[in-house]
Amino acid sequence: MKVPQAVDACLEYHQANSEKNTAITYRFVLGRFRNEFEKARVDKLTSEEIFSFLAGFTEGKKQSTKYTWCAVLRAFFNHIIYRYQSSFQNPCDNRIIRHVFRPPRIGAIDIIDRETVDEIIYTTKLMRDRLILELLARGGMRIGEVLKLTPADIDGIKIILLQPKSGWEKEVVFIPKRISERLRNYVRDDGIRSHENIFPLTYGGARHVVKRAGKRLGVRLRPHDLRRYAATYASRSGVPLEVVSKVILRHKNLSTTQRYLGKVSEAKAARWIDRIYE
């Protein structure tokens, strides 16, 4: 596939599925990328070519901008690889590129942005590990709930939790259809029986899976960070607080949910207010 066709496909996806500002960022970065490589094939681009492009494109910019624009390009390649089931290596997965275009601050963060979470998931090759990450980040599940999961608990896009932390008889977790399908395929391919644990790991082993996935991007990541991300991302996408609390987090009280959601800096608050009334 030529670069212009790949860029158009990616932009069409973000136009339909992403927030306005995210789509604008992708149009800007990928527009410059298309102009630079309009005659090239996506699967033939090298890490050296991508580094040269990014170095010139981001010259004089803040480290946060360099990281964001590189993350957009990396997510673009992941999108094409995933959507078209291509086998070529993402040229952004290069040690030098990761070092030069690293995040401005490495360490614990309150709420991870969507692009980072997507990249963490899409670059996780082992299906077992990817499913664990998706259930935490897309379903808002607790790591203990994931580890107790059996095939008998899966009912389409619903996961039935028996004897949950809340003390209720059962709880229901809703997950995207595509994740449900991957989960059922994984159970089938591995021959996991109805009442066997799908992920036979210790809690420490599961924490290591999550930590290792974040480490690839220089992010200190814990299982609960992904559950918190699921709730905060839903809240900031316009999902009512009651739904975030009762459906995603399954809290008894709204006050617990309000304490749970990520802190908002003055700069972020200003951007959200501006977005609401633009």
C-alpha positions in Angstrom: 0.0 0.0 0.0 1.3 3.5 -0.9 1.6 6.1 1.8 -1.2 8.4 0.5 -3.7 5.5 0.5 -2.6 4.4 4.0 -2.9 8.0 5.4 -6.3 8.4 3.9 -7.5 5.2 5.5 -6.1 6.2 8.9 -7.6 9.7 8.8 -11.0 8.3 7.8 -10.9 6.1 10.9 -10.0 9.0 13.2 -12.5 11.3 11.6 -15.3 8.8 12.5 -14.0 7.5 15.9 -11.8 10.1 17.6 -12.3 13.4 19.3 -12.1 16.5 17.2 -8.7 17.7 18.5 -7.2 14.2 18.1 -8.4 14.0 14.5 -6.9 17.5 13.9 -3.5 16.4 15.2 -3.5 13.3 13.0 -4.4 15.3 9.9 -1.5 17.7 10.6 1.2 15.1 11.3 0.1 12.6 8.7 -0.4 15.4 6.1 3.3 16.4 6.5 4.2 12.7 6.4 2.2 12.1 3.2 3.9 15.0 1.5 7.4 13.7 2.4 6.7 10.1 1.3 3.9 10.4 -1.3 5.5 7.9 -3.7 6.7 5.4 -1.1 5.1 2.1 0.1 4.3 2.0 3.8 5.9 -1.4 4.3 9.1 -0.3 2.7 9.9 2.7 4.9 13.0 2.3 7.1 13.7 3.5 10.6 16.4 5.7 9.3 14.0 7.4 6.9 11.4 7.9 9.7 14.1 9.3 12.1 15.3 11.7 9.5 11.7 12.9 8.9 10.9 13.3 12.6 14.1 15.1 13.3 13.4 17.7 10.7 9.7 17.9 11.4 10.1 18.5 15.2 13.2 20.6 15.1 13.0 23.4 17.7 9.8 21.9 19.3 9.3 21.0 23.0 10.0 17.4 24.1 6.3 16.9 24.7 5.5 17.9 21.1 8.3 15.7 19.8 6.9 12.7 21.7 3.3 13.4 20.7 4.0 13.7 17.0 6.2 10.6 17.1 3.4 8.8 19.0 0.9 9.7 16.2 3.2 8.3 13.5 3.9 5.2 15.5 0.1 4.7 16.1 -0.4 5.2 12.3 1.9 2.3 11.5 0.3 0.1 14.2 -3.2 1.0 12.7 -2.2 -0.1 9.2 -0.4 -3.3 10.5 -3.4 -4.2 12.7 -6.2 -3.3 10.3 -4.7 -4.9 7.2 -3.0 -7.8 9.1 0.3 -6.8 7.6 3.5 -8.4 8.8 6.0 -5.6 8.4 7.9 -4.2 11.4 6.8 -0.8 12.6 9.7 1.5 11.7 9.1 3.6 14.8 10.0 0.6 16.9 13.6 1.6 17.0 15.9 2.2 20.0 17.2 5.5 18.8 13.8 6.9 17.9 12.4 5.8 21.3 15.3 7.6 23.0 15.2 10.8 21.1 11.4 11.1 21.0 10.8 9.8 24.5 8.1 11.2 26.9 9.1 14.5 28.6 8.7 13.0 32.0 9.2 9.3 32.8 7.6 7.9 35.9 4.3 7.5 37.6 1.5 9.5 35.9 -2.1 10.1 37.0 -3.9 9.3 33.8 -2.3 7.9 30.7 -3.4 9.4 27.4 -5.4 7.3 24.8 -2.6 7.1 22.3 -0.1 5.7 24.9 -2.6 3.1 26.1 -3.4 2.1 22.4 0.3 1.8 21.7 0.9 -0.3 24.8 -1.9 -2.7 23.8 -1.1 -2.9 20.0 2.6 -3.5 20.5 2.0 -6.3 22.9 2.6 -9.4 20.8 1.6 -12.2 23.2 -2.2 -12.6 23.0 -2.5 -13.6 26.6 -0.8 -10.4 27.7 -2.7 -8.3 25.3 -6.1 -9.6 26.5 -5.1 -8.9 30.1 -4.3 -5.3 29.2 -7.5 -4.9 27.2 -9.7 -6.2 30.0 -8.1 -3.7 32.4 -8.1 -0.7 30.0 -11.3 -1.3 28.0 -13.4 -3.1 30.6 -12.2 -1.4 33.7 -11.7 -4.7 35.5 -9.6 -5.2 38.6 -6.6 -7.4 38.1 -7.9 -9.9 40.6 -11.1 -10.2 38.6 -9.2 -10.8 35.4 -7.2 -13.6 37.1 -10.3 -15.4 38.3 -12.0 -15.3 34.9 -13.1 -18.6 33.4 -14.8 -19.3 30.0 -18.1 -20.0 31.8 -18.1 -16.3 32.9 -18.2 -15.0 29.3 -21.6 -14.3 27.9 -21.1 -12.4 24.6 -20.0 -8.9 25.4 -20.8 -9.4 29.1 -18.6 -11.0 31.7 -20.4 -12.2 34.8 -18.4 -11.8 38.0 -19.4 -14.2 40.8 -18.6 -13.2 44.4 -17.3 -9.8 43.4 -15.4 -7.4 45.7 -18.6 -5.4 46.4 -20.2 -8.3 48.3 -23.1 -8.6 45.8 -24.1 -12.0 44.5 -22.7 -11.0 41.0 -21.7 -8.1 38.8 -21.6 -7.6 35.1 -18.7 -6.2 33.1 -19.3 -5.0 29.5 -16.5 -5.3 27.0 -16.2 -4.3 23.3 -17.4 -7.0 20.8 -13.9 -7.3 19.2 -12.3 -8.0 22.6 -15.0 -10.6 23.4 -14.3 -12.3 20.1 -10.5 -12.4 20.7 -11.2 -13.7 24.2 -13.4 -16.6 22.9 -10.9 -17.4 20.2 -8.1 -17.5 22.7 -10.1 -19.9 24.9 -10.9 -22.1 22.0 -7.3 -22.2 20.5 -5.8 -22.9 23.9 -8.3 -25.6 24.8 -9.3 -24.0 28.1 -12.1 -25.8 29.7 -15.3 -24.2 31.0 -14.3 -23.7 34.6 -10.5 -23.4 34.2 -8.8 -20.0 34.8 -8.2 -18.3 31.4 -5.1 -16.6 32.8 -3.4 -19.0 35.3 -1.0 -16.4 36.7 -0.2 -15.2 40.2 -0.9 -11.6 41.1 2.8 -10.9 40.9 3.0 -12.5 37.5 0.1 -10.4 36.2 1.7 -7.2 37.6 4.9 -8.0 35.8 3.0 -8.4 32.5 1.6 -4.9 32.9 4.8 -3.4 34.2 6.8 -4.9 31.2 4.2 -3.6 28.7 4.6 0.0 30.1 8.3 -0.2 30.3 8.6 -0.6 26.6 7.3 3.0 26.3 9.1 4.4 29.3 5.9 4.4 31.4 5.7 3.2 35.0 2.5 1.2 34.7 0.5 -0.7 37.3 -2.8 -2.7 36.7 -4.9 -0.2 38.6 -3.6 2.6 36.3 -5.4 1.0 33.4 -8.6 0.6 35.3 -8.4 4.3 36.3 -7.7 5.1 32.7 -10.9 3.3 31.6 -13.0 5.3 33.9 -11.4 8.7 33.3 -11.4 8.3 29.5 -15.1 7.4 29.6 -15.9 10.4 31.8 -13.9 12.8 29.7 -15.6 11.4 26.6 -19.0 12.4 27.9 -20.2 9.2 29.6 -22.4 10.2 32.5 -20.8 9.9 35.9 -23.5 7.5 37.0 -22.6 5.1 34.2 -18.9 5.4 34.9 -19.6 4.6 38.6 -22.2 1.9 38.4 -21.3 0.2 35.1 -17.6 0.6 34.4 -16.1 0.8 38.0 -19.1 -0.8 39.7 -18.8 1.3 42.8 -21.5 1.5 45.4 -21.2 5.3 45.9 -20.6 8.1 43.4 -18.3 9.8 46.0 -15.9 6.8 45.6 -15.8 7.3 41.9 -15.2 11.0 42.1 -12.2 10.4 44.3 -11.0 7.8 41.9 -11.0 9.8 38.7 -7.8 11.5 37.6 -6.8 14.9 38.8 -7.2 17.8 36.4 -4.5 20.5 36.2 -5.4 24.1 35.5 -4.0 23.8 31.9 -6.1 20.7 31.2 -9.2 22.3 32.7 -8.7 25.3 30.4 -8.4 23.1 27.4 -11.6 21.1 28.3 -13.6 24.3 28.8 -12.4 25.7 25.5 -13.3 22.5 23.8 -16.9 22.5 25.2 -17.6 26.0 23.9 -15.6 26.1 20.7 
